[in-house]
Amino acid sequence: MNPDIDIDKVRRGQLRDLIQAHLPGVDLSGANLADVDLSQANLTGANLQGANLQGANLRANLRGADLTGASLIGADFRNADLRGAILLDATVEEASFAGAFLAGAIFSNLDLSGINFQGADLRGASFVKSILQQADLRNTNLSGTDLSQADLEEANLSGAILRGTNLERANLLCAIVENTQWIGAVLDEACLEGTPLI
């Protein structure tokens, strides 16, 4: 951790520029980090539970970070490393995860309608019971991902890899699936109305 960074000022939102800050394992639970620039910061294993990260630039290393209950409205996670991160009960409207590394991340039970995940690595992530209506999942790697009981109505899965993906009881009504790879995908009791698989 950077010894010259005043964590109390960070928690209160008094420091706006934290580019390349070295803050692994930091406890910023409940902190006000709205619109803060954390690009290229190291926040591996950070506790960001309940933090306000609205509009923040989080193109950072957040591997294993806990974002449970955080407000991520309009946050920028493009190309961020969120492998193994926990995002339970987070609010994510208008956030972007395009090109992010999200392998093993937990998004279960979230409303992710319209969220941009284009080109993201989502291998082994959990989206159980999440709402992904009209989400942009083009060219994502969803191999081994758990999308059981997820709502993917009108989601764009064009070019996505769903090798071994669990879509049991998922809603794929009118999903866009051009050039989508379904090898070994589990589709038991999934709603596929208006979704041509080949």
C-alpha positions as CSV (number, residue, x, y, z in Angstrom):
1,M,0.0,0.0,0.0
2,N,1.2,3.5,-0.8
3,P,2.3,5.0,2.6
4,D,1.8,8.5,1.2
5,I,-1.9,8.0,0.5
6,D,-4.2,9.2,3.2
7,I,-6.8,6.5,3.4
8,D,-9.2,8.7,5.4
9,K,-9.2,11.3,2.7
10,V,-9.8,8.5,0.1
11,R,-12.7,7.2,2.1
12,R,-14.3,10.7,2.3
13,G,-13.8,11.3,-1.5
14,Q,-11.3,14.1,-1.0
15,L,-8.7,12.5,-3.3
16,R,-10.0,12.4,-6.9
17,D,-6.8,11.2,-8.7
18,L,-5.7,7.8,-7.6
19,I,-4.2,6.7,-10.9
20,Q,-1.7,3.8,-10.4
21,A,-2.3,3.9,-6.6
22,H,-1.0,0.7,-4.9
23,L,-3.8,-0.3,-2.5
24,P,-4.0,-4.1,-2.3
25,G,-6.2,-5.4,0.4
26,V,-7.3,-1.9,1.4
27,D,-10.6,-1.5,3.4
28,L,-12.7,1.1,1.6
29,S,-16.0,-0.3,2.6
30,G,-18.7,2.4,2.6
31,A,-16.2,4.9,1.1
32,N,-17.4,7.7,-1.2
33,L,-15.4,7.2,-4.4
34,A,-17.8,8.7,-6.9
35,D,-16.1,9.9,-10.0
36,V,-12.6,9.0,-8.7
37,D,-10.0,8.0,-11.2
38,L,-8.6,4.7,-10.1
39,S,-7.2,3.7,-13.6
40,Q,-4.3,1.3,-13.4
41,A,-4.6,1.1,-9.6
42,N,-3.8,-2.1,-7.7
43,L,-6.9,-2.9,-5.6
44,T,-6.4,-6.7,-5.5
45,G,-8.4,-8.2,-2.6
46,A,-9.8,-4.7,-1.7
47,N,-12.9,-4.5,0.5
48,L,-15.2,-2.1,-1.4
49,Q,-18.5,-3.4,0.2
50,G,-21.1,-0.7,0.1
51,A,-18.8,1.8,-1.5
52,N,-20.1,4.6,-3.8
53,L,-18.2,4.1,-7.0
54,Q,-20.7,5.9,-9.3
55,G,-18.9,7.2,-12.4
56,A,-15.5,6.0,-11.2
57,N,-12.8,5.0,-13.6
58,L,-12.1,1.4,-12.4
59,R,-9.9,0.3,-15.3
60,A,-7.8,-1.3,-12.6
61,N,-6.6,-4.5,-11.0
62,L,-9.6,-5.5,-8.8
63,R,-8.8,-9.2,-8.7
64,G,-10.6,-10.8,-5.8
65,A,-12.1,-7.5,-4.7
66,D,-15.4,-7.6,-2.7
67,L,-17.8,-5.1,-4.3
68,T,-20.9,-6.5,-2.4
69,G,-23.6,-3.8,-2.2
70,A,-21.5,-1.2,-4.0
71,S,-23.0,1.5,-6.2
72,L,-21.4,1.1,-9.6
73,I,-23.8,3.2,-11.7
74,G,-21.9,4.5,-14.7
75,A,-18.6,3.0,-13.5
76,D,-16.0,2.2,-16.2
77,F,-14.5,-1.3,-15.8
78,R,-13.3,-1.6,-19.4
79,N,-10.3,-4.0,-19.7
80,A,-10.2,-4.2,-15.8
81,D,-9.1,-7.3,-14.0
82,L,-12.0,-8.5,-11.9
83,R,-11.1,-12.2,-11.8
84,G,-12.8,-13.8,-8.7
85,A,-14.4,-10.5,-7.7
86,I,-17.7,-10.5,-5.8
87,L,-20.4,-8.2,-7.0
88,L,-23.4,-9.5,-5.0
89,D,-26.2,-6.9,-4.5
90,A,-24.3,-4.3,-6.4
91,T,-26.1,-1.6,-8.5
92,V,-24.6,-1.6,-11.9
93,E,-26.8,0.5,-14.3
94,E,-24.9,1.9,-17.2
95,A,-21.6,0.4,-16.1
96,S,-19.2,-1.0,-18.8
97,F,-17.3,-4.3,-18.5
98,A,-16.2,-4.4,-22.1
99,G,-13.0,-6.4,-22.5
100,A,-12.8,-7.0,-18.8
101,F,-11.3,-10.2,-17.3
102,L,-14.1,-11.5,-15.1
103,A,-13.3,-15.2,-14.9
104,G,-14.8,-16.6,-11.7
105,A,-16.5,-13.4,-10.8
106,I,-19.8,-13.6,-8.9
107,F,-22.7,-11.6,-10.4
108,S,-25.6,-13.7,-9.1
109,N,-29.0,-12.2,-8.6
110,L,-28.2,-8.9,-10.2
111,D,-30.0,-6.7,-12.7
112,L,-27.5,-6.3,-15.5
113,S,-30.0,-5.3,-18.2
114,G,-28.3,-3.6,-21.1
115,I,-24.8,-3.8,-19.6
116,N,-21.9,-3.9,-22.0
117,F,-19.7,-7.1,-21.6
118,Q,-18.5,-7.1,-25.2
119,G,-15.3,-9.1,-25.6
120,A,-15.1,-9.9,-21.8
121,D,-13.6,-13.1,-20.4
122,L,-16.4,-14.5,-18.3
123,R,-15.1,-18.1,-18.0
124,G,-16.5,-19.8,-14.9
125,A,-18.3,-16.6,-13.7
126,S,-21.7,-17.0,-11.9
127,F,-24.8,-15.2,-13.2
128,V,-27.4,-17.4,-11.4
129,K,-30.8,-15.8,-11.5
130,S,-29.4,-12.5,-12.9
131,I,-31.3,-10.3,-15.4
132,L,-29.3,-9.8,-18.6
133,Q,-32.0,-8.5,-20.8
134,Q,-30.6,-6.8,-23.9
135,A,-27.1,-7.2,-22.5
136,D,-24.2,-6.9,-24.9
137,L,-22.4,-10.3,-24.7
138,R,-20.9,-10.2,-28.2
139,N,-17.6,-12.1,-28.5
140,T,-17.5,-13.0,-24.9
141,N,-16.0,-16.2,-23.5
142,L,-18.7,-17.8,-21.3
143,S,-17.1,-21.2,-21.1
144,G,-18.1,-23.0,-17.9
145,T,-20.2,-20.0,-16.8
146,D,-23.3,-20.5,-14.7
147,L,-26.2,-18.8,-16.3
148,S,-28.8,-21.0,-14.8
149,Q,-32.2,-19.3,-14.4
150,A,-30.7,-16.1,-15.9
151,D,-32.9,-13.9,-18.0
152,L,-31.2,-13.3,-21.3
153,E,-34.2,-12.0,-23.3
154,E,-33.0,-10.1,-26.3
155,A,-29.3,-10.4,-25.2
156,N,-26.7,-10.2,-27.9
157,L,-24.6,-13.4,-27.7
158,S,-23.2,-13.1,-31.3
159,G,-19.8,-14.7,-31.5
160,A,-19.9,-15.8,-27.9
161,I,-18.3,-19.1,-26.7
162,L,-20.7,-21.1,-24.5
163,R,-18.6,-24.2,-24.2
164,G,-20.0,-26.2,-21.2
165,T,-22.1,-23.2,-20.1
166,N,-24.9,-23.9,-17.7
167,L,-28.1,-22.3,-19.2
168,E,-30.5,-24.6,-17.3
169,R,-33.9,-22.9,-17.0
170,A,-32.5,-19.7,-18.6
171,N,-34.7,-17.4,-20.6
172,L,-33.2,-16.9,-24.1
173,L,-36.3,-15.5,-25.7
174,C,-35.4,-13.7,-28.9
175,A,-31.6,-13.7,-28.0
176,I,-29.3,-12.8,-30.8
177,V,-27.0,-15.8,-31.4
178,E,-25.2,-15.4,-34.7
179,N,-22.0,-17.4,-34.8
180,T,-22.4,-18.4,-31.2
181,Q,-20.6,-21.6,-30.1
182,W,-22.8,-23.9,-28.1
183,I,-20.5,-27.0,-27.6
184,G,-21.6,-28.8,-24.5
185,A,-23.9,-26.1,-23.3
186,V,-26.6,-27.3,-20.9
187,L,-30.0,-26.0,-22.1
188,D,-32.3,-28.2,-20.0
189,E,-35.7,-26.5,-19.6
190,A,-34.3,-23.2,-21.2
191,C,-36.7,-21.0,-23.1
192,L,-35.4,-20.8,-26.6
193,E,-38.4,-19.3,-28.3
194,G,-37.3,-17.0,-31.2
195,T,-33.7,-18.1,-30.7
196,P,-32.3,-20.2,-33.6
197,L,-29.4,-22.3,-32.2
198,I,-27.9,-23.1,-35.6
